[in-house]
Amino acid sequence: MARLPGATDPVEGKRFGSFCMDVTEVTVAAYRACVDKQGCTEPKSALTCNWKVPGRDRHPINCVDGTQAAAYCEKQGK
């Protein structure tokens, strides 16, 4: 994980506090492991989503909302 400093959005003037972010993206396989353990809910399955697409286990998970992302992070202890 990398710690990112807080900043002020130059357009809207909103202040964002510092936060930590994984250095690598969460893969479909990693997110599926959380779903399989019933710690996360399935993301949307749409034309542009990687979820349930064969051969995309090593691709980044997408089509998750903020609540799902927060649940994944919590289950990972982050």
C-alpha positions as CSV (number, residue, x, y, z in Angstrom):
1,M,0.0,0.0,0.0
2,A,1.1,3.6,-0.6
3,R,0.0,6.6,1.5
4,L,-1.3,9.5,-0.6
5,P,-1.3,13.0,0.9
6,G,-4.4,15.1,1.2
7,A,-5.1,17.8,-1.3
8,T,-7.6,20.4,-2.3
9,D,-9.6,19.8,-5.5
10,P,-8.7,22.8,-7.7
11,V,-12.0,22.9,-9.5
12,E,-14.5,22.4,-6.6
13,G,-12.3,23.5,-3.7
14,K,-13.1,20.4,-1.7
15,R,-10.4,19.2,0.7
16,F,-9.5,15.5,0.7
17,G,-7.6,13.9,3.6
18,S,-4.7,11.6,3.1
19,F,-5.5,7.9,2.5
20,C,-3.8,4.6,1.6
21,M,-4.2,2.8,-1.7
22,D,-3.1,-0.6,-2.9
23,V,-0.1,-0.4,-5.3
24,T,-1.7,-3.0,-7.5
25,E,-5.3,-3.4,-8.6
26,V,-7.7,-5.9,-7.1
27,T,-8.2,-8.8,-9.5
28,V,-11.4,-10.5,-10.4
29,A,-10.0,-13.7,-8.7
30,A,-9.2,-11.8,-5.5
31,Y,-12.6,-10.2,-5.4
32,R,-14.3,-13.5,-6.1
33,A,-12.5,-15.0,-3.1
34,C,-14.2,-12.4,-0.9
35,V,-17.6,-13.2,-2.5
36,D,-17.0,-16.9,-2.0
37,K,-16.4,-16.3,1.7
38,Q,-19.6,-14.2,1.8
39,G,-17.7,-11.1,2.8
40,C,-18.5,-9.2,-0.4
41,T,-21.5,-9.0,-2.8
42,E,-21.3,-9.7,-6.5
43,P,-20.7,-6.7,-8.7
44,K,-22.9,-5.9,-11.7
45,S,-22.6,-8.2,-14.8
46,A,-22.8,-5.9,-17.7
47,L,-21.2,-5.7,-21.2
48,T,-18.2,-3.7,-20.0
49,C,-17.7,-5.6,-16.7
50,N,-15.1,-8.2,-16.0
51,W,-17.2,-10.2,-13.5
52,K,-18.2,-13.6,-14.8
53,V,-16.3,-13.3,-18.0
54,P,-14.2,-16.4,-18.7
55,G,-10.4,-15.8,-18.8
56,R,-10.5,-12.5,-16.8
57,D,-9.4,-13.8,-13.4
58,R,-6.2,-11.7,-13.6
59,H,-8.0,-8.6,-14.9
60,P,-8.9,-5.8,-12.5
61,I,-12.3,-6.0,-10.9
62,N,-14.6,-3.3,-12.1
63,C,-18.3,-2.4,-11.8
64,V,-18.2,-2.4,-8.0
65,D,-19.8,0.5,-6.2
66,G,-18.3,2.4,-3.2
67,T,-20.1,0.2,-0.7
68,Q,-18.7,-3.0,-2.3
69,A,-15.2,-1.5,-2.4
70,A,-15.3,-0.5,1.2
71,A,-16.6,-4.0,2.2
72,Y,-13.7,-5.6,0.3
73,C,-11.1,-3.3,2.0
74,E,-12.6,-4.1,5.4
75,K,-12.5,-7.8,4.8
76,Q,-8.8,-7.4,3.8
77,G,-8.0,-5.5,7.0
78,K,-7.4,-2.3,5.1
